[in-house]
Every structure is written in C-alpha cells, then in structure tokens.
Amino acid sequence: MEEETKEAIVIKKKSNLGIQDYLSIGYVFLLVLGVLYQTIYYKYLGINILEYASVLDVLISPIAVLTGDLALLLGVVICCFLAYSYVKVLPKYYKWLSKKKKYQSGNKKEKLDKIRDAFKTNSKSLILIMIALYIIGGFIGFGIGGGQKTKKRIKNDDYKLTHKLTFEDGESLDIKMLGKNSLYVFYITKGDKEVSIAPIDSNIKVIKSLKKEK
C-alpha cells in the first residue's frame, strides 16, 4: 500500500509543470490570440493579414497587439483580476448560501458542498481556466469592436489623419494609419473608401506622426 502511495506521489510530481512550461504555454496562448485579434480586425477592412505578415510579425503579434492598444492591455489586466476574484469569491458565496435554511439539507446542500469542494480542490486550475476564457473573450471582443469601428469611420469619412508618408521618390502623403508590420503599412487617405497597402522596403523612406490638432 505504501509503495503504491509513493508511486502515485512520484507520478504526480513528474506530471507537474514548471514555471518554464507555464511561460511557454502562456506565450503560445497569447501568440494564437494575437494572430486571431489581427485576423479579425483586418478582416473588417477587407485584408487577409496573414498574406502580408512575416514569421517575425507572427511571433511578436502578442506584444504588438497589447502595446498597440492600451485599452486592450488594460482589458486583459482587468480580465485576469476578475477571473481570479471570481474563483476566490464564489466558494465563499456557496459557503454563505449553504447556511441558509432551505439549503441546509437534502440534494441542494449536497450539490452546494460538491461545488464548494470542487472550487477548493481545483482552485489553481480553475483560476487559469477562467483567466484564459476572460482573455479570449477580451481579444475577440476588441478585435470585432475595433474592426467595426474603423470600418464605420472609413465609410463615414470620420477620422483624422495621423501620419505623413514620404516615399523614396520624394512624394509625400498624409494618411490615417490603420496598422503596420515589418513589411507593410496599411492606411487610408482622406475621402478614400478603400484601404491602401504600401510595402516599406525600398518604397517608404520616412513615416512621421502628424501633430495632433488642438
């Protein structure tokens, strides 16, 4: 009996993931979400972003997405906090609920006890699952919302020019930049309804931010 117990403990230890494993899984998770966000966003603009992305762009997509949209970064932080709070608070709620007279006996009490115990036993796993679900929802929601908002502004010509492109031949163009990666700039000019795509290499000399209007 003792040998079986020791063997079970050894197997459990071997199956435990280390910090490096969690970091790797987390990066792959964010990598998929970064690509998903960009795919959804650019799809509303009529662009298949994967056709214009390099391997490097794909690898840094989580960082590019999070640093490029502070609202999304804040949303991810809030999602993590809400998911953690949800898993921690819910067992206390069930404990409080089980003290109510109508829940102190019968199937309802047994069900509440099982749920409460499940949360206590698997709290770490549940926190990770909840955080993952909240973050997935955040990335998809921001991708859809950002894409729809940008598409609507283009349709209504309701946007401000943000950058000046200077091409290798000396031509300059004031644009509203919709996105950029290591290979291409995605933009629109005032009055135009179609998104333009310009290669950076051997084509664009300078990309300069325009001063914001007061």
Contacts in CASP RR format, 6 or more apart in sequence:
PFRMAT RR
TARGET T0000
AUTHOR 0000-0000-0000
METHOD contacts of the structure
MODEL  1
MEEETKEAIVIKKKSNLGIQDYLSIGYVFLLVLGVLYQTIYYKYLGINIL
EYASVLDVLISPIAVLTGDLALLLGVVICCFLAYSYVKVLPKYYKWLSKK
KKYQSGNKKEKLDKIRDAFKTNSKSLILIMIALYIIGGFIGFGIGGGQKT
KKRIKNDDYKLTHKLTFEDGESLDIKMLGKNSLYVFYITKGDKEVSIAPI
DSNIKVIKSLKKEK
17 25 0 8 1.000
27 62 0 8 1.000
29 132 0 8 1.000
30 62 0 8 1.000
31 58 0 8 1.000
31 59 0 8 1.000
31 61 0 8 1.000
31 62 0 8 1.000
33 62 0 8 1.000
33 65 0 8 1.000
33 135 0 8 1.000
33 136 0 8 1.000
33 139 0 8 1.000
34 61 0 8 1.000
34 62 0 8 1.000
34 64 0 8 1.000
34 65 0 8 1.000
34 139 0 8 1.000
35 50 0 8 1.000
35 58 0 8 1.000
35 61 0 8 1.000
36 139 0 8 1.000
36 140 0 8 1.000
37 61 0 8 1.000
37 65 0 8 1.000
37 72 0 8 1.000
37 139 0 8 1.000
37 140 0 8 1.000
37 142 0 8 1.000
37 143 0 8 1.000
38 49 0 8 1.000
38 53 0 8 1.000
38 61 0 8 1.000
38 65 0 8 1.000
39 48 0 8 1.000
39 49 0 8 1.000
39 50 0 8 1.000
40 140 0 8 1.000
40 143 0 8 1.000
40 144 0 8 1.000
40 147 0 8 1.000
41 49 0 8 1.000
41 143 0 8 1.000
41 146 0 8 1.000
41 147 0 8 1.000
41 150 0 8 1.000
42 48 0 8 1.000
42 49 0 8 1.000
42 186 0 8 1.000
43 49 0 8 1.000
43 147 0 8 1.000
44 144 0 8 1.000
44 146 0 8 1.000
44 147 0 8 1.000
44 148 0 8 1.000
44 150 0 8 1.000
44 151 0 8 1.000
45 147 0 8 1.000
45 150 0 8 1.000
45 151 0 8 1.000
45 154 0 8 1.000
45 178 0 8 1.000
45 186 0 8 1.000
45 195 0 8 1.000
46 195 0 8 1.000
47 186 0 8 1.000
47 195 0 8 1.000
47 197 0 8 1.000
52 181 0 8 1.000
52 183 0 8 1.000
52 184 0 8 1.000
52 186 0 8 1.000
52 197 0 8 1.000
53 61 0 8 1.000
53 181 0 8 1.000
53 183 0 8 1.000
54 181 0 8 1.000
54 182 0 8 1.000
54 183 0 8 1.000
56 182 0 8 1.000
57 64 0 8 1.000
57 181 0 8 1.000
57 182 0 8 1.000
57 183 0 8 1.000
64 181 0 8 1.000
65 72 0 8 1.000
65 139 0 8 1.000
66 72 0 8 1.000
66 73 0 8 1.000
66 76 0 8 1.000
67 73 0 8 1.000
69 142 0 8 1.000
71 142 0 8 1.000
72 138 0 8 1.000
72 139 0 8 1.000
72 142 0 8 1.000
75 138 0 8 1.000
75 142 0 8 1.000
76 135 0 8 1.000
76 138 0 8 1.000
76 139 0 8 1.000
79 131 0 8 1.000
79 134 0 8 1.000
79 135 0 8 1.000
79 137 0 8 1.000
79 138 0 8 1.000
80 131 0 8 1.000
80 134 0 8 1.000
80 135 0 8 1.000
82 134 0 8 1.000
83 127 0 8 1.000
83 130 0 8 1.000
83 131 0 8 1.000
83 133 0 8 1.000
83 134 0 8 1.000
84 127 0 8 1.000
84 130 0 8 1.000
84 131 0 8 1.000
86 130 0 8 1.000
87 119 0 8 1.000
87 123 0 8 1.000
87 126 0 8 1.000
87 127 0 8 1.000
87 130 0 8 1.000
88 123 0 8 1.000
88 127 0 8 1.000
90 119 0 8 1.000
91 116 0 8 1.000
91 119 0 8 1.000
91 120 0 8 1.000
91 123 0 8 1.000
94 112 0 8 1.000
94 115 0 8 1.000
94 116 0 8 1.000
94 119 0 8 1.000
95 116 0 8 1.000
97 103 0 8 1.000
97 112 0 8 1.000
98 104 0 8 1.000
98 109 0 8 1.000
98 112 0 8 1.000
98 113 0 8 1.000
98 116 0 8 1.000
102 108 0 8 1.000
103 109 0 8 1.000
103 112 0 8 1.000
119 126 0 8 1.000
150 178 0 8 1.000
152 158 0 8 1.000
153 159 0 8 1.000
154 188 0 8 1.000
154 193 0 8 1.000
154 195 0 8 1.000
155 193 0 8 1.000
157 190 0 8 1.000
157 191 0 8 1.000
159 176 0 8 1.000
159 188 0 8 1.000
160 176 0 8 1.000
160 213 0 8 1.000
161 174 0 8 1.000
161 175 0 8 1.000
161 176 0 8 1.000
161 190 0 8 1.000
161 210 0 8 1.000
162 175 0 8 1.000
162 176 0 8 1.000
162 177 0 8 1.000
162 209 0 8 1.000
162 210 0 8 1.000
163 174 0 8 1.000
163 175 0 8 1.000
163 176 0 8 1.000
163 177 0 8 1.000
163 187 0 8 1.000
163 207 0 8 1.000
163 208 0 8 1.000
163 209 0 8 1.000
163 210 0 8 1.000
164 172 0 8 1.000
164 173 0 8 1.000
164 174 0 8 1.000
164 175 0 8 1.000
164 206 0 8 1.000
164 207 0 8 1.000
164 208 0 8 1.000
164 209 0 8 1.000
164 210 0 8 1.000
165 172 0 8 1.000
165 173 0 8 1.000
165 175 0 8 1.000
165 185 0 8 1.000
165 187 0 8 1.000
165 198 0 8 1.000
165 204 0 8 1.000
165 206 0 8 1.000
165 207 0 8 1.000
166 172 0 8 1.000
166 204 0 8 1.000
166 205 0 8 1.000
166 206 0 8 1.000
166 207 0 8 1.000
166 208 0 8 1.000
167 173 0 8 1.000
167 203 0 8 1.000
167 204 0 8 1.000
167 205 0 8 1.000
168 202 0 8 1.000
168 203 0 8 1.000
168 204 0 8 1.000
168 205 0 8 1.000
170 205 0 8 1.000
173 189 0 8 1.000
174 189 0 8 1.000
174 190 0 8 1.000
174 210 0 8 1.000
175 187 0 8 1.000
175 188 0 8 1.000
175 189 0 8 1.000
175 196 0 8 1.000
176 187 0 8 1.000
176 188 0 8 1.000
176 189 0 8 1.000
176 190 0 8 1.000
177 185 0 8 1.000
177 186 0 8 1.000
177 187 0 8 1.000
177 207 0 8 1.000
178 186 0 8 1.000
178 187 0 8 1.000
178 188 0 8 1.000
178 195 0 8 1.000
179 185 0 8 1.000
179 186 0 8 1.000
179 187 0 8 1.000
180 186 0 8 1.000
180 200 0 8 1.000
180 207 0 8 1.000
182 200 0 8 1.000
183 199 0 8 1.000
183 200 0 8 1.000
183 201 0 8 1.000
184 197 0 8 1.000
184 198 0 8 1.000
184 199 0 8 1.000
184 200 0 8 1.000
185 197 0 8 1.000
185 198 0 8 1.000
185 200 0 8 1.000
185 204 0 8 1.000
185 207 0 8 1.000
186 195 0 8 1.000
186 196 0 8 1.000
186 197 0 8 1.000
187 195 0 8 1.000
187 196 0 8 1.000
187 198 0 8 1.000
188 194 0 8 1.000
188 195 0 8 1.000
188 196 0 8 1.000
189 196 0 8 1.000
198 204 0 8 1.000
END
